[in-house]
Structures are given as structure tokens and as C-alpha cells.
Amino acid sequence: MNLAPAYSKALLRNETLWFWGGVFMLFWIVIGAFVESQGLSLAGTALRQYAASWYAVVVLLSLSMLAVAIANSLTYGSAALAYAFRYTRLTPNGYLGSVLVASAIMGFFLGFLILGGTVAVFGARFHASLVPSNIAGLVGVALVAGVFFMALAAILMLVVINYVGLRSTSLVGFVPLMLAYAFGLGQVFLPLPAWLLYGSPYNDITSLLYQGFCGAAAPVSGAGPATLAWPILVAALLAWSVALSAGATFLLRRIRARQVEEGRQV
């Protein structure tokens, strides 16, 4: 049973996701272009690198909101899924594959929205043309990042559903977003070591988006001229996506039929 078309349509029609993952994230692009740039001398390569940094971090935050939306859908659909796997033709692999496809599609659209906003806002602010260096690469990263965030959200919520209870969903559902702020802004403002930047999927995504936008490899802050190698970043991101997807499949096969009322706080 293929649910990819239906799930994709549901995500694309999710007004809350479009607002918090799209429109609200464009607010940060405006802040980067008109507020945080005050006092900086930006032109040519420096401007492209500055715009690329904001684009990469904001896309990371936007896609983390996709993870929040998926976490919510798993919370409210746990009981239905448990019975569907048992009494219908729907299988855990089929369900997960459908959600992976839908998440990749939504990741593409969110990434494209932020890309267009970055080019338009920074172009208007600095009267410059900021055409990305590798649009195909940016599309590829957005698709894989959508898969990664889906798998991460599924792992977190299935652990809660299967072993903890729905009272913890309100906090756990926002873990992907909190990690995005920590790792995304940390890469910009803190001298993080290269091993962490390679090993963290959040920083893999940010670094690849940065390189795809400005055409230069992401620097290792505080390490002089050292930069990050994109093949290692791609391999690490793919490894995380595959590993988390496998873990989500394992947990999905053991999903428990939880009632939504368990999650009430009062």
C-alpha cells in the first residue's frame, strides 16, 4: 500500500508547517540582511559567504520544523498504525517509505522557498545578484535532509510511544528544532572542531548548503584556512539517514496502540 501521494499532499497542505517552517523562517533572512549586517563591509565573495551562512542555518531550522510536524503525525496516528499493520495490507516498510518520499518532497519545497527568499532579500539589500553556485547540489542536500529529519523524528517519537508514554511527546517532539538551533548557530559563532562538524548530521547539512550556495568549502572556525571536504560530509549525512531509517523501521514494527488522551497534561 503506497501512502506517499496522500502523505505528500497532507504535508504540502499543512498551513502550520508552511508558516513556521517557511514564512517565519524568512523573518530570519530579513534579520540577517538588514539588521545583523550593520557595520559589516560586505561585497563580492564576502557577501556571498555571509548570505550563504544565513541561508544554510535558516534552511536547517526550516527542515527541523518538518521533523516537528512528522513527530506530531506519529503521535496522533500511533493507534491507527498499530491496527493497520495488523489488519490491513499496510506494512511498516511501506509506511516508512511513503513518509520518506513525502518528507524529501517537502524538504525540497522548503529549501527552495528559503533559497528564493535569500536571493531576493539579500539582493535587494545589497543591490547584488546572488545566484547560487550549485543549484542541483542544493536540491540534493534538501531532499536528503528531509529524509534525515523524518527518520530522526520517527526514532524519537517511536521511542516515546513504545516505551515512555505520550506525556513526553510535547518536549521530545521539539528536540530536532532545539538541536538545529544549537548546532546551526554553534557552527557560526563557536570554534567547533572538525570531527564534530563531520560527525554531526546537522553540521553536515549546514556545511553542504553553504558550499552549494557560495561555491566555497565550509571553513572550520578557528582553524585558520582549514575547510571541510564535501565527500566526507555527504557520506556522513547518508550514513546517518540510513542508520536512523533502519532504527525507525525496527521501532515501527513494535509500535504500540497508544490513546491520544494519554498525552494530556491536565
ABEGO torsion letter per residue (X at the ends): XBAAAAAAAAAAABAAAAAAAAAAAAAAAAAAAAAAABGBBBBEAAAAAAAAAAAAAAAAAAAAAAAAAAAAAAAAAAAAAAAAAAABABBAAAAAAAAAAAAAAAAAAAAAAAAAAAAAAAAAAAGBBBBBABAAAAAAAAAAAAAAAAAAAAAAAAAAAAAAEAAAAAAAAAAAAAAAAAAAAAAAABBBBAAAAAABAAAAAAAAAAAAAAGBBBBBBGAEABBBBAAAAAAAAAAAAAAAAAAAAAAAAABBBBBAAAABAX
